[in-house]
Amino acid sequence: MGRIGLPEILIVLAVVLLLFGGKKIPELMKGLGSGIKEFKNAAKDDSSAVKKEDTKE
């Protein structure tokens, strides 16, 4: 297995476009973006909770 290059990425994008259609892709990206945002917020909250526990001891 080699590296993933531009031709492979274009093929994957073409397949995604064929499977989901042009109208669904913005909805998918919006959902992905909100999921990443939620994950970052949860990680930040968890990190601050751990720091508070460390300072209590």
mmCIF entry with sequence, helices, sheets and N, C-alpha, C, O atoms, coordinates in Angstrom:
data_MODEL
# 
_entry.id   MODEL 
# 
_entity.id                         1 
_entity.type                       polymer 
_entity.pdbx_number_of_molecules   1 
# 
_entity_poly.entity_id                      1 
_entity_poly.type                           'polypeptide(L)' 
_entity_poly.nstd_linkage                   no 
_entity_poly.nstd_monomer                   no 
_entity_poly.pdbx_seq_one_letter_code       MGRIGLPEILIVLAVVLLLFGGKKIPELMKGLGSGIKEFKNAAKDDSSAVKKEDTKE 
_entity_poly.pdbx_seq_one_letter_code_can   MGRIGLPEILIVLAVVLLLFGGKKIPELMKGLGSGIKEFKNAAKDDSSAVKKEDTKE 
_entity_poly.pdbx_strand_id                 A 
# 
loop_
_entity_poly_seq.entity_id 
_entity_poly_seq.num 
_entity_poly_seq.mon_id 
_entity_poly_seq.hetero 
1 1  MET n 
1 2  GLY n 
1 3  ARG n 
1 4  ILE n 
1 5  GLY n 
1 6  LEU n 
1 7  PRO n 
1 8  GLU n 
1 9  ILE n 
1 10 LEU n 
1 11 ILE n 
1 12 VAL n 
1 13 LEU n 
1 14 ALA n 
1 15 VAL n 
1 16 VAL n 
1 17 LEU n 
1 18 LEU n 
1 19 LEU n 
1 20 PHE n 
1 21 GLY n 
1 22 GLY n 
1 23 LYS n 
1 24 LYS n 
1 25 ILE n 
1 26 PRO n 
1 27 GLU n 
1 28 LEU n 
1 29 MET n 
1 30 LYS n 
1 31 GLY n 
1 32 LEU n 
1 33 GLY n 
1 34 SER n 
1 35 GLY n 
1 36 ILE n 
1 37 LYS n 
1 38 GLU n 
1 39 PHE n 
1 40 LYS n 
1 41 ASN n 
1 42 ALA n 
1 43 ALA n 
1 44 LYS n 
1 45 ASP n 
1 46 ASP n 
1 47 SER n 
1 48 SER n 
1 49 ALA n 
1 50 VAL n 
1 51 LYS n 
1 52 LYS n 
1 53 GLU n 
1 54 ASP n 
1 55 THR n 
1 56 LYS n 
1 57 GLU n 
# 
_struct_asym.id          A 
_struct_asym.entity_id   1 
# 
_struct_conf.conf_type_id            HELX_P 
_struct_conf.id                      HELX_P1 
_struct_conf.pdbx_PDB_helix_id       AA1 
_struct_conf.beg_label_comp_id       LEU 
_struct_conf.beg_label_asym_id       A 
_struct_conf.beg_label_seq_id        6 
_struct_conf.pdbx_beg_PDB_ins_code   ? 
_struct_conf.end_label_comp_id       LYS 
_struct_conf.end_label_asym_id       A 
_struct_conf.end_label_seq_id        56 
_struct_conf.pdbx_end_PDB_ins_code   ? 
_struct_conf.beg_auth_comp_id        LEU 
_struct_conf.beg_auth_asym_id        A 
_struct_conf.beg_auth_seq_id         6 
_struct_conf.end_auth_comp_id        LYS 
_struct_conf.end_auth_asym_id        A 
_struct_conf.end_auth_seq_id         56 
_struct_conf.pdbx_PDB_helix_class    1 
_struct_conf.details                 ? 
_struct_conf.pdbx_PDB_helix_length   51 
# 
_struct_conf_type.id          HELX_P 
_struct_conf_type.criteria    ? 
_struct_conf_type.reference   ? 
# 
loop_
_atom_site.group_PDB 
_atom_site.id 
_atom_site.type_symbol 
_atom_site.label_atom_id 
_atom_site.label_alt_id 
_atom_site.label_comp_id 
_atom_site.label_asym_id 
_atom_site.label_entity_id 
_atom_site.label_seq_id 
_atom_site.pdbx_PDB_ins_code 
_atom_site.Cartn_x 
_atom_site.Cartn_y 
_atom_site.Cartn_z 
_atom_site.occupancy 
_atom_site.B_iso_or_equiv 
_atom_site.pdbx_formal_charge 
_atom_site.auth_seq_id 
_atom_site.auth_comp_id 
_atom_site.auth_asym_id 
_atom_site.auth_atom_id 
_atom_site.pdbx_PDB_model_num 
ATOM 1   N N  . MET A 1 1  ? 0.841   -1.177 0.000  1.00 0.00 ? 1  MET A N  1 
ATOM 2   C CA . MET A 1 1  ? 0.000   0.000  0.000  1.00 0.00 ? 1  MET A CA 1 
ATOM 3   C C  . MET A 1 1  ? 0.887   1.241  0.000  1.00 0.00 ? 1  MET A C  1 
ATOM 4   O O  . MET A 1 1  ? 1.821   1.362  0.793  1.00 0.00 ? 1  MET A O  1 
ATOM 5   N N  . GLY A 1 2  ? 0.578   2.130  -0.884 1.00 0.00 ? 2  GLY A N  1 
ATOM 6   C CA . GLY A 1 2  ? 1.353   3.356  -0.997 1.00 0.00 ? 2  GLY A CA 1 
ATOM 7   C C  . GLY A 1 2  ? 0.662   4.513  -0.299 1.00 0.00 ? 2  GLY A C  1 
ATOM 8   O O  . GLY A 1 2  ? -0.290  4.339  0.462  1.00 0.00 ? 2  GLY A O  1 
ATOM 9   N N  . ARG A 1 3  ? 1.155   5.656  -0.576 1.00 0.00 ? 3  ARG A N  1 
ATOM 10  C CA . ARG A 1 3  ? 0.571   6.860  -0.006 1.00 0.00 ? 3  ARG A CA 1 
ATOM 11  C C  . ARG A 1 3  ? -0.730  7.206  -0.709 1.00 0.00 ? 3  ARG A C  1 
ATOM 12  O O  . ARG A 1 3  ? -0.986  6.784  -1.836 1.00 0.00 ? 3  ARG A O  1 
ATOM 13  N N  . ILE A 1 4  ? -1.537  7.978  -0.018 1.00 0.00 ? 4  ILE A N  1 
ATOM 14  C CA . ILE A 1 4  ? -2.773  8.465  -0.624 1.00 0.00 ? 4  ILE A CA 1 
ATOM 15  C C  . ILE A 1 4  ? -2.446  9.787  -1.300 1.00 0.00 ? 4  ILE A C  1 
ATOM 16  O O  . ILE A 1 4  ? -1.998  10.733 -0.652 1.00 0.00 ? 4  ILE A O  1 
ATOM 17  N N  . GLY A 1 5  ? -2.673  9.844  -2.595 1.00 0.00 ? 5  GLY A N  1 
ATOM 18  C CA . GLY A 1 5  ? -2.357  11.044 -3.356 1.00 0.00 ? 5  GLY A CA 1 
ATOM 19  C C  . GLY A 1 5  ? -3.605  11.749 -3.840 1.00 0.00 ? 5  GLY A C  1 
ATOM 20  O O  . GLY A 1 5  ? -4.724  11.391 -3.472 1.00 0.00 ? 5  GLY A O  1 
ATOM 21  N N  . LEU A 1 6  ? -3.400  12.731 -4.650 1.00 0.00 ? 6  LEU A N  1 
ATOM 22  C CA . LEU A 1 6  ? -4.498  13.533 -5.189 1.00 0.00 ? 6  LEU A CA 1 
ATOM 23  C C  . LEU A 1 6  ? -5.476  12.696 -6.028 1.00 0.00 ? 6  LEU A C  1 
ATOM 24  O O  . LEU A 1 6  ? -6.686  12.874 -5.885 1.00 0.00 ? 6  LEU A O  1 
ATOM 25  N N  . PRO A 1 7  ? -5.002  11.795 -6.894 1.00 0.00 ? 7  PRO A N  1 
ATOM 26  C CA . PRO A 1 7  ? -5.965  11.009 -7.677 1.00 0.00 ? 7  PRO A CA 1 
ATOM 27  C C  . PRO A 1 7  ? -6.889  10.148 -6.798 1.00 0.00 ? 7  PRO A C  1 
ATOM 28  O O  . PRO A 1 7  ? -8.078  10.015 -7.085 1.00 0.00 ? 7  PRO A O  1 
ATOM 29  N N  . GLU A 1 8  ? -6.335  9.571  -5.737 1.00 0.00 ? 8  GLU A N  1 
ATOM 30  C CA . GLU A 1 8  ? -7.157  8.746  -4.853 1.00 0.00 ? 8  GLU A CA 1 
ATOM 31  C C  . GLU A 1 8  ? -8.190  9.587  -4.110 1.00 0.00 ? 8  GLU A C  1 
ATOM 32  O O  . GLU A 1 8  ? -9.337  9.171  -3.947 1.00 0.00 ? 8  GLU A O  1 
ATOM 33  N N  . ILE A 1 9  ? -7.777  10.772 -3.661 1.00 0.00 ? 9  ILE A N  1 
ATOM 34  C CA . ILE A 1 9  ? -8.708  11.656 -2.961 1.00 0.00 ? 9  ILE A CA 1 
ATOM 35  C C  . ILE A 1 9  ? -9.831  12.094 -3.891 1.00 0.00 ? 9  ILE A C  1 
ATOM 36  O O  . ILE A 1 9  ? -10.990 12.150 -3.480 1.00 0.00 ? 9  ILE A O  1 
ATOM 37  N N  . LEU A 1 10 ? -9.501  12.403 -5.132 1.00 0.00 ? 10 LEU A N  1 
ATOM 38  C CA . LEU A 1 10 ? -10.532 12.801 -6.095 1.00 0.00 ? 10 LEU A CA 1 
ATOM 39  C C  . LEU A 1 10 ? -11.507 11.669 -6.375 1.00 0.00 ? 10 LEU A C  1 
ATOM 40  O O  . LEU A 1 10 ? -12.703 11.912 -6.541 1.00 0.00 ? 10 LEU A O  1 
ATOM 41  N N  . ILE A 1 11 ? -11.020 10.444 -6.429 1.00 0.00 ? 11 ILE A N  1 
ATOM 42  C CA . ILE A 1 11 ? -11.898 9.294  -6.644 1.00 0.00 ? 11 ILE A CA 1 
ATOM 43  C C  . ILE A 1 11 ? -12.848 9.123  -5.470 1.00 0.00 ? 11 ILE A C  1 
ATOM 44  O O  . ILE A 1 11 ? -14.041 8.887  -5.660 1.00 0.00 ? 11 ILE A O  1 
ATOM 45  N N  . VAL A 1 12 ? -12.323 9.239  -4.262 1.00 0.00 ? 12 VAL A N  1 
ATOM 46  C CA . VAL A 1 12 ? -13.171 9.113  -3.074 1.00 0.00 ? 12 VAL A CA 1 
ATOM 47  C C  . VAL A 1 12 ? -14.224 10.212 -3.055 1.00 0.00 ? 12 VAL A C  1 
ATOM 48  O O  . VAL A 1 12 ? -15.389 9.941  -2.763 1.00 0.00 ? 12 VAL A O  1 
ATOM 49  N N  . LEU A 1 13 ? -13.839 11.437 -3.359 1.00 0.00 ? 13 LEU A N  1 
ATOM 50  C CA . LEU A 1 13 ? -14.802 12.536 -3.393 1.00 0.00 ? 13 LEU A CA 1 
ATOM 51  C C  . LEU A 1 13 ? -15.880 12.317 -4.451 1.00 0.00 ? 13 LEU A C  1 
ATOM 52  O O  . LEU A 1 13 ? -17.049 12.630 -4.223 1.00 0.00 ? 13 LEU A O  1 
ATOM 53  N N  . ALA A 1 14 ? -15.489 11.780 -5.607 1.00 0.00 ? 14 ALA A N  1 
ATOM 54  C CA . ALA A 1 14 ? -16.464 11.488 -6.660 1.00 0.00 ? 14 ALA A CA 1 
ATOM 55  C C  . ALA A 1 14 ? -17.442 10.420 -6.214 1.00 0.00 ? 14 ALA A C  1 
ATOM 56  O O  . ALA A 1 14 ? -18.637 10.525 -6.492 1.00 0.00 ? 14 ALA A O  1 
ATOM 57  N N  . VAL A 1 15 ? -16.962 9.395  -5.529 1.00 0.00 ? 15 VAL A N  1 
ATOM 58  C CA . VAL A 1 15 ? -17.839 8.324  -5.042 1.00 0.00 ? 15 VAL A CA 1 
ATOM 59  C C  . VAL A 1 15 ? -18.809 8.875  -3.997 1.00 0.00 ? 15 VAL A C  1 
ATOM 60  O O  . VAL A 1 15 ? -19.994 8.544  -4.016 1.00 0.00 ? 15 VAL A O  1 
ATOM 61  N N  . VAL A 1 16 ? -18.306 9.722  -3.079 1.00 0.00 ? 16 VAL A N  1 
ATOM 62  C CA . VAL A 1 16 ? -19.182 10.331 -2.071 1.00 0.00 ? 16 VAL A CA 1 
ATOM 63  C C  . VAL A 1 16 ? -20.250 11.181 -2.737 1.00 0.00 ? 16 VAL A C  1 
ATOM 64  O O  . VAL A 1 16 ? -21.413 11.147 -2.334 1.00 0.00 ? 16 VAL A O  1 
ATOM 65  N N  . LEU A 1 17 ? -19.866 11.939 -3.745 1.00 0.00 ? 17 LEU A N  1 
ATOM 66  C CA . LEU A 1 17 ? -20.826 12.778 -4.464 1.00 0.00 ? 17 LEU A CA 1 
ATOM 67  C C  . LEU A 1 17 ? -21.889 11.924 -5.148 1.00 0.00 ? 17 LEU A C  1 
ATOM 68  O O  . LEU A 1 17 ? -23.069 12.275 -5.144 1.00 0.00 ? 17 LEU A O  1 
ATOM 69  N N  . LEU A 1 18 ? -21.473 10.806 -5.732 1.00 0.00 ? 18 LEU A N  1 
ATOM 70  C CA . LEU A 1 18 ? -22.437 9.920  -6.386 1.00 0.00 ? 18 LEU A CA 1 
ATOM 71  C C  . LEU A 1 18 ? -23.376 9.259  -5.383 1.00 0.00 ? 18 LEU A C  1 
ATOM 72  O O  . LEU A 1 18 ? -24.565 9.100  -5.657 1.00 0.00 ? 18 LEU A O  1 
ATOM 73  N N  . LEU A 1 19 ? -22.847 8.873  -4.224 1.00 0.00 ? 19 LEU A N  1 
ATOM 74  C CA . LEU A 1 19 ? -23.672 8.182  -3.226 1.00 0.00 ? 19 LEU A CA 1 
ATOM 75  C C  . LEU A 1 19 ? -24.674 9.108  -2.549 1.00 0.00 ? 19 LEU A C  1 
ATOM 76  O O  . LEU A 1 19 ? -25.836 8.743  -2.370 1.00 0.00 ? 19 LEU A O  1 
ATOM 77  N N  . PHE A 1 20 ? -24.232 10.297 -2.173 1.00 0.00 ? 20 PHE A N  1 
ATOM 78  C CA . PHE A 1 20 ? -25.084 11.173 -1.380 1.00 0.00 ? 20 PHE A CA 1 
ATOM 79  C C  . PHE A 1 20 ? -25.748 12.271 -2.180 1.00 0.00 ? 20 PHE A C  1 
ATOM 80  O O  . PHE A 1 20 ? -26.770 12.803 -1.747 1.00 0.00 ? 20 PHE A O  1 
ATOM 81  N N  . GLY A 1 21 ? -25.217 12.626 -3.312 1.00 0.00 ? 21 GLY A N  1 
ATOM 82  C CA . GLY A 1 21 ? -25.800 13.695 -4.110 1.00 0.00 ? 21 GLY A CA 1 
ATOM 83  C C  . GLY A 1 21 ? -25.339 15.055 -3.632 1.00 0.00 ? 21 GLY A C  1 
ATOM 84  O O  . GLY A 1 21 ? -24.837 15.192 -2.517 1.00 0.00 ? 21 GLY A O  1 
ATOM 85  N N  . GLY A 1 22 ? -25.504 16.032 -4.453 1.00 0.00 ? 22 GLY A N  1 
ATOM 86  C CA . GLY A 1 22 ? -25.034 17.377 -4.156 1.00 0.00 ? 22 GLY A CA 1 
ATOM 87  C C  . GLY A 1 22 ? -25.788 18.074 -3.047 1.00 0.00 ? 22 GLY A C  1 
ATOM 88  O O  . GLY A 1 22 ? -25.228 18.935 -2.370 1.00 0.00 ? 22 GLY A O  1 
ATOM 89  N N  . LYS A 1 23 ? -27.050 17.722 -2.842 1.00 0.00 ? 23 LYS A N  1 
ATOM 90  C CA . LYS A 1 23 ? -27.858 18.408 -1.841 1.00 0.00 ? 23 LYS A CA 1 
ATOM 91  C C  . LYS A 1 23 ? -27.565 17.906 -0.426 1.00 0.00 ? 23 LYS A C  1 
ATOM 92  O O  . LYS A 1 23 ? -27.714 18.662 0.534  1.00 0.00 ? 23 LYS A O  1 
ATOM 93  N N  . LYS A 1 24 ? -27.158 16.666 -0.282 1.00 0.00 ? 24 LYS A N  1 
ATOM 94  C CA . LYS A 1 24 ? -26.920 16.093 1.041  1.00 0.00 ? 24 LYS A CA 1 
ATOM 95  C C  . LYS A 1 24 ? -25.544 16.437 1.605  1.00 0.00 ? 24 LYS A C  1 
ATOM 96  O O  . LYS A 1 24 ? -25.368 16.428 2.824  1.00 0.00 ? 24 LYS A O  1 
ATOM 97  N N  . ILE A 1 25 ? -24.581 16.733 0.766  1.00 0.00 ? 25 ILE A N  1 
ATOM 98  C CA . ILE A 1 25 ? -23.209 16.950 1.236  1.00 0.00 ? 25 ILE A CA 1 
ATOM 99  C C  . ILE A 1 25 ? -23.105 18.146 2.195  1.00 0.00 ? 25 ILE A C  1 
ATOM 100 O O  . ILE A 1 25 ? -22.418 18.018 3.209  1.00 0.00 ? 25 ILE A O  1 
ATOM 101 N N  . PRO A 1 26 ? -23.740 19.296 1.940  1.00 0.00 ? 26 PRO A N  1 
ATOM 102 C CA . PRO A 1 26 ? -23.656 20.382 2.935  1.00 0.00 ? 26 PRO A CA 1 
ATOM 103 C C  . PRO A 1 26 ? -24.246 19.984 4.290  1.00 0.00 ? 26 PRO A C  1 
ATOM 104 O O  . PRO A 1 26 ? -23.731 20.392 5.331  1.00 0.00 ? 26 PRO A O  1 
ATOM 105 N N  . GLU A 1 27 ? -25.310 19.200 4.283  1.00 0.00 ? 27 GLU A N  1 
ATOM 106 C CA . GLU A 1 27 ? -25.898 18.736 5.533  1.00 0.00 ? 27 GLU A CA 1 
ATOM 107 C C  . GLU A 1 27 ? -24.937 17.812 6.272  1.00 0.00 ? 27 GLU A C  1 
ATOM 108 O O  . GLU A 1 27 ? -24.816 17.891 7.494  1.00 0.00 ? 27 GLU A O  1 
ATOM 109 N N  . LEU A 1 28 ? -24.257 16.941 5.541  1.00 0.00 ? 28 LEU A N  1 
ATOM 110 C CA . LEU A 1 28 ? -23.285 16.044 6.150  1.00 0.00 ? 28 LEU A CA 1 
ATOM 111 C C  . LEU A 1 28 ? -22.122 16.823 6.750  1.00 0.00 ? 28 LEU A C  1 
ATOM 112 O O  . LEU A 1 28 ? -21.674 16.515 7.855  1.00 0.00 ? 28 LEU A O  1 
ATOM 113 N N  . MET A 1 29 ? -21.633 17.822 6.038  1.00 0.00 ? 29 MET A N  1 
ATOM 114 C CA . MET A 1 29 ? -20.513 18.612 6.533  1.00 0.00 ? 29 MET A CA 1 
ATOM 115 C C  . MET A 1 29 ? -20.920 19.430 7.757  1.00 0.00 ? 29 MET A C  1 
ATOM 116 O O  . MET A 1 29 ? -20.129 19.602 8.684  1.00 0.00 ? 29 MET A O  1 
ATOM 117 N N  . LYS A 1 30 ? -22.156 19.933 7.756  1.00 0.00 ? 30 LYS A N  1 
ATOM 118 C CA . LYS A 1 30 ? -22.643 20.678 8.912  1.00 0.00 ? 30 LYS A CA 1 
ATOM 119 C C  . LYS A 1 30 ? -22.709 19.763 10.137 1.00 0.00 ? 30 LYS A C  1 
ATOM 120 O O  . LYS A 1 30 ? -22.318 20.161 11.234 1.00 0.00 ? 30 LYS A O  1 
ATOM 121 N N  . GLY A 1 31 ? -23.195 18.563 9.952  1.00 0.00 ? 31 GLY A N  1 
ATOM 122 C CA . GLY A 1 31 ? -23.248 17.603 11.048 1.00 0.00 ? 31 GLY A CA 1 
ATOM 123 C C  . GLY A 1 31 ? -21.861 17.216 11.531 1.00 0.00 ? 31 GLY A C  1 
ATOM 124 O O  . GLY A 1 31 ? -21.633 17.080 12.733 1.00 0.00 ? 31 GLY A O  1 
ATOM 125 N N  . LEU A 1 32 ? -20.942 17.040 10.607 1.00 0.00 ? 32 LEU A N  1 
ATOM 126 C CA . LEU A 1 32 ? -19.570 16.699 10.978 1.00 0.00 ? 32 LEU A CA 1 
ATOM 127 C C  . LEU A 1 32 ? -18.927 17.844 11.750 1.00 0.00 ? 32 LEU A C  1 
ATOM 128 O O  . LEU A 1 32 ? -18.245 17.618 12.750 1.00 0.00 ? 32 LEU A O  1 
ATOM 129 N N  . GLY A 1 33 ? -19.142 19.061 11.292 1.00 0.00 ? 33 GLY A N  1 
ATOM 130 C CA . GLY A 1 33 ? -18.584 20.228 11.981 1.00 0.00 ? 33 GLY A CA 1 
ATOM 131 C C  . GLY A 1 33 ? -19.133 20.384 13.382 1.00 0.00 ? 33 GLY A C  1 
ATOM 132 O O  . GLY A 1 33 ? -18.380 20.673 14.312 1.00 0.00 ? 33 GLY A O  1 
ATOM 133 N N  . SER A 1 34 ? -20.429 20.199 13.551 1.00 0.00 ? 34 SER A N  1 
ATOM 134 C CA . SER A 1 34 ? -21.012 20.328 14.890 1.00 0.00 ? 34 SER A CA 1 
ATOM 135 C C  . SER A 1 34 ? -20.540 19.191 15.795 1.00 0.00 ? 34 SER A C  1 
ATOM 136 O O  . SER A 1 34 ? -20.380 19.389 16.999 1.00 0.00 ? 34 SER A O  1 
ATOM 137 N N  . GLY A 1 35 ? -20.319 18.019 15.238 1.00 0.00 ? 35 GLY A N  1 
ATOM 138 C CA . GLY A 1 35 ? -19.801 16.909 16.028 1.00 0.00 ? 35 GLY A CA 1 
ATOM 139 C C  . GLY A 1 35 ? -18.386 17.173 16.511 1.00 0.00 ? 35 GLY A C  1 
ATOM 140 O O  . GLY A 1 35 ? -18.055 16.879 17.660 1.00 0.00 ? 35 GLY A O  1 
ATOM 141 N N  . ILE A 1 36 ? -17.553 17.723 15.645 1.00 0.00 ? 36 ILE A N  1 
ATOM 142 C CA . ILE A 1 36 ? -16.180 18.060 16.029 1.00 0.00 ? 36 ILE A CA 1 
ATOM 143 C C  . ILE A 1 36 ? -16.184 19.155 17.094 1.00 0.00 ? 36 ILE A C  1 
ATOM 144 O O  . ILE A 1 36 ? -15.413 19.097 18.052 1.00 0.00 ? 36 ILE A O  1 
ATOM 145 N N  . LYS A 1 37 ? -17.045 20.145 16.926 1.00 0.00 ? 37 LYS A N  1 
ATOM 146 C CA . LYS A 1 37 ? -17.154 21.238 17.889 1.00 0.00 ? 37 LYS A CA 1 
ATOM 147 C C  . LYS A 1 37 ? -17.585 20.706 19.256 1.00 0.00 ? 37 LYS A C  1 
ATOM 148 O O  . LYS A 1 37 ? -17.038 21.103 20.284 1.00 0.00 ? 37 LYS A O  1 
ATOM 149 N N  . GLU A 1 38 ? -18.557 19.816 19.260 1.00 0.00 ? 38 GLU A N  1 
ATOM 150 C CA . GLU A 1 38 ? -19.038 19.218 20.504 1.00 0.00 ? 38 GLU A CA 1 
ATOM 151 C C  . GLU A 1 38 ? -17.940 18.394 21.177 1.00 0.00 ? 38 GLU A C  1 
ATOM 152 O O  . GLU A 1 38 ? -17.793 18.429 22.399 1.00 0.00 ? 38 GLU A O  1 
ATOM 153 N N  . PHE A 1 39 ? -17.176 17.659 20.383 1.00 0.00 ? 39 PHE A N  1 
ATOM 154 C CA . PHE A 1 39 ? -16.075 16.859 20.911 1.00 0.00 ? 39 PHE A CA 1 
ATOM 155 C C  . PHE A 1 39 ? -15.014 17.742 21.561 1.00 0.00 ? 39 PHE A C  1 
ATOM 156 O O  . PHE A 1 39 ? -14.518 17.427 22.642 1.00 0.00 ? 39 PHE A O  1 
ATOM 157 N N  . LYS A 1 40 ? -14.667 18.849 20.902 1.00 0.00 ? 40 LYS A N  1 
ATOM 158 C CA . LYS A 1 40 ? -13.667 19.769 21.456 1.00 0.00 ? 40 LYS A CA 1 
ATOM 159 C C  . LYS A 1 40 ? -14.152 20.370 22.769 1.00 0.00 ? 40 LYS A C  1 
ATOM 160 O O  . LYS A 1 40 ? -13.383 20.484 23.723 1.00 0.00 ? 40 LYS A O  1 
ATOM 161 N N  . ASN A 1 41 ? -15.437 20.758 22.822 1.00 0.00 ? 41 ASN A N  1 
ATOM 162 C CA . ASN A 1 41 ? -15.983 21.321 24.058 1.00 0.00 ? 41 ASN A CA 1 
ATOM 163 C C  . ASN A 1 41 ? -15.960 20.304 25.184 1.00 0.00 ? 41 ASN A C  1 
ATOM 164 O O  . ASN A 1 41 ? -15.633 20.646 26.320 1.00 0.00 ? 41 ASN A O  1 
ATOM 165 N N  . ALA A 1 42 ? -16.299 19.067 24.887 1.00 0.00 ? 42 ALA A N  1 
ATOM 166 C CA . ALA A 1 42 ? -16.282 18.021 25.904 1.00 0.00 ? 42 ALA A CA 1 
ATOM 167 C C  . ALA A 1 42 ? -14.863 17.750 26.383 1.00 0.00 ? 42 ALA A C  1 
ATOM 168 O O  . ALA A 1 42 ? -14.640 17.534 27.574 1.00 0.00 ? 42 ALA A O  1 
ATOM 169 N N  . ALA A 1 43 ? -13.915 17.758 25.473 1.00 0.00 ? 43 ALA A N  1 
ATOM 170 C CA . ALA A 1 43 ? -12.519 17.536 25.856 1.00 0.00 ? 43 ALA A CA 1 
ATOM 171 C C  . ALA A 1 43 ? -12.013 18.691 26.713 1.00 0.00 ? 43 ALA A C  1 
ATOM 172 O O  . ALA A 1 43 ? -11.266 18.475 27.667 1.00 0.00 ? 43 ALA A O  1 
ATOM 173 N N  . LYS A 1 44 ? -12.413 19.911 26.380 1.00 0.00 ? 44 LYS A N  1 
ATOM 174 C CA . LYS A 1 44 ? -11.988 21.079 27.151 1.00 0.00 ? 44 LYS A CA 1 
ATOM 175 C C  . LYS A 1 44 ? -12.605 21.033 28.550 1.00 0.00 ? 44 LYS A C  1 
ATOM 176 O O  . LYS A 1 44 ? -11.922 21.320 29.534 1.00 0.00 ? 44 LYS A O  1 
ATOM 177 N N  . ASP A 1 45 ? -13.886 20.676 28.649 1.00 0.00 ? 45 ASP A N  1 
ATOM 178 C CA . ASP A 1 45 ? -14.548 20.574 29.944 1.00 0.00 ? 45 ASP A CA 1 
ATOM 179 C C  . ASP A 1 45 ? -13.903 19.490 30.800 1.00 0.00 ? 45 ASP A C  1 
ATOM 180 O O  . ASP A 1 45 ? -13.712 19.675 32.002 1.00 0.00 ? 45 ASP A O  1 
ATOM 181 N N  . ASP A 1 46 ? -13.570 18.367 30.186 1.00 0.00 ? 46 ASP A N  1 
ATOM 182 C CA . ASP A 1 46 ? -12.929 17.275 30.912 1.00 0.00 ? 46 ASP A CA 1 
ATOM 183 C C  . ASP A 1 46 ? -11.549 17.696 31.395 1.00 0.00 ? 46 ASP A C  1 
ATOM 184 O O  . ASP A 1 46 ? -11.151 17.370 32.513 1.00 0.00 ? 46 ASP A O  1 
ATOM 185 N N  . SER A 1 47 ? -10.829 18.411 30.563 1.00 0.00 ? 47 SER A N  1 
ATOM 186 C CA . SER A 1 47 ? -9.490  18.878 30.913 1.00 0.00 ? 47 SER A CA 1 
ATOM 187 C C  . SER A 1 47 ? -9.553  19.853 32.089 1.00 0.00 ? 47 SER A C  1 
ATOM 188 O O  . SER A 1 47 ? -8.725  19.782 32.997 1.00 0.00 ? 47 SER A O  1 
ATOM 189 N N  . SER A 1 48 ? -10.515 20.750 32.080 1.00 0.00 ? 48 SER A N  1 
ATOM 190 C CA . SER A 1 48 ? -10.637 21.718 33.176 1.00 0.00 ? 48 SER A CA 1 
ATOM 191 C C  . SER A 1 48 ? -11.081 21.029 34.459 1.00 0.00 ? 48 SER A C  1 
ATOM 192 O O  . SER A 1 48 ? -10.692 21.453 35.547 1.00 0.00 ? 48 SER A O  1 
ATOM 193 N N  . ALA A 1 49 ? -11.888 19.977 34.356 1.00 0.00 ? 49 ALA A N  1 
ATOM 194 C CA . ALA A 1 49 ? -12.314 19.224 35.535 1.00 0.00 ? 49 ALA A CA 1 
ATOM 195 C C  . ALA A 1 49 ? -11.116 18.514 36.173 1.00 0.00 ? 49 ALA A C  1 
ATOM 196 O O  . ALA A 1 49 ? -11.003 18.465 37.397 1.00 0.00 ? 49 ALA A O  1 
ATOM 197 N N  . VAL A 1 50 ? -10.238 17.974 35.353 1.00 0.00 ? 50 VAL A N  1 
ATOM 198 C CA . VAL A 1 50 ? -9.042  17.297 35.867 1.00 0.00 ? 50 VAL A CA 1 
ATOM 199 C C  . VAL A 1 50 ? -8.129  18.303 36.546 1.00 0.00 ? 50 VAL A C  1 
ATOM 200 O O  . VAL A 1 50 ? -7.556  17.998 37.592 1.00 0.00 ? 50 VAL A O  1 
ATOM 201 N N  . LYS A 1 51 ? -7.978  19.492 35.980 1.00 0.00 ? 51 LYS A N  1 
ATOM 202 C CA . LYS A 1 51 ? -7.143  20.525 36.593 1.00 0.00 ? 51 LYS A CA 1 
ATOM 203 C C  . LYS A 1 51 ? -7.702  20.965 37.931 1.00 0.00 ? 51 LYS A C  1 
ATOM 204 O O  . LYS A 1 51 ? -6.939  21.203 38.867 1.00 0.00 ? 51 LYS A O  1 
ATOM 205 N N  . LYS A 1 52 ? -9.033  21.079 38.043 1.00 0.00 ? 52 LYS A N  1 
ATOM 206 C CA . LYS A 1 52 ? -9.652  21.468 39.319 1.00 0.00 ? 52 LYS A CA 1 
ATOM 207 C C  . LYS A 1 52 ? -9.417  20.416 40.377 1.00 0.00 ? 52 LYS A C  1 
ATOM 208 O O  . LYS A 1 52 ? -9.189  20.758 41.537 1.00 0.00 ? 52 LYS A O  1 
ATOM 209 N N  . GLU A 1 53 ? -9.465  19.128 40.011 1.00 0.00 ? 53 GLU A N  1 
ATOM 210 C CA . GLU A 1 53 ? -9.206  18.061 40.962 1.00 0.00 ? 53 GLU A CA 1 
ATOM 211 C C  . GLU A 1 53 ? -7.759  18.096 41.439 1.00 0.00 ? 53 GLU A C  1 
ATOM 212 O O  . GLU A 1 53 ? -7.482  17.847 42.613 1.00 0.00 ? 53 GLU A O  1 
ATOM 213 N N  . ASP A 1 54 ? -6.846  18.401 40.540 1.00 0.00 ? 54 ASP A N  1 
ATOM 214 C CA . ASP A 1 54 ? -5.427  18.463 40.895 1.00 0.00 ? 54 ASP A CA 1 
ATOM 215 C C  . ASP A 1 54 ? -5.153  19.609 41.876 1.00 0.00 ? 54 ASP A C  1 
ATOM 216 O O  . ASP A 1 54 ? -4.319  19.467 42.770 1.00 0.00 ? 54 ASP A O  1 
ATOM 217 N N  . THR A 1 55 ? -5.840  20.728 41.719 1.00 0.00 ? 55 THR A N  1 
ATOM 218 C CA . THR A 1 55 ? -5.600  21.862 42.605 1.00 0.00 ? 55 THR A CA 1 
ATOM 219 C C  . THR A 1 55 ? -6.239  21.651 43.967 1.00 0.00 ? 55 THR A C  1 
ATOM 220 O O  . THR A 1 55 ? -5.782  22.249 44.941 1.00 0.00 ? 55 THR A O  1 
ATOM 221 N N  . LYS A 1 56 ? -7.275  20.829 44.080 1.00 0.00 ? 56 LYS A N  1 
ATOM 222 C CA . LYS A 1 56 ? -7.922  20.549 45.371 1.00 0.00 ? 56 LYS A CA 1 
ATOM 223 C C  . LYS A 1 56 ? -7.026  19.710 46.268 1.00 0.00 ? 56 LYS A C  1 
ATOM 224 O O  . LYS A 1 56 ? -7.099  19.835 47.491 1.00 0.00 ? 56 LYS A O  1 
ATOM 225 N N  . GLU A 1 57 ? -6.196  18.871 45.703 1.00 0.00 ? 57 GLU A N  1 
ATOM 226 C CA . GLU A 1 57 ? -5.363  17.970 46.499 1.00 0.00 ? 57 GLU A CA 1 
ATOM 227 C C  . GLU A 1 57 ? -4.205  18.632 47.117 1.00 0.00 ? 57 GLU A C  1 
ATOM 228 O O  . GLU A 1 57 ? -3.423  17.985 47.813 1.00 0.00 ? 57 GLU A O  1 
# 
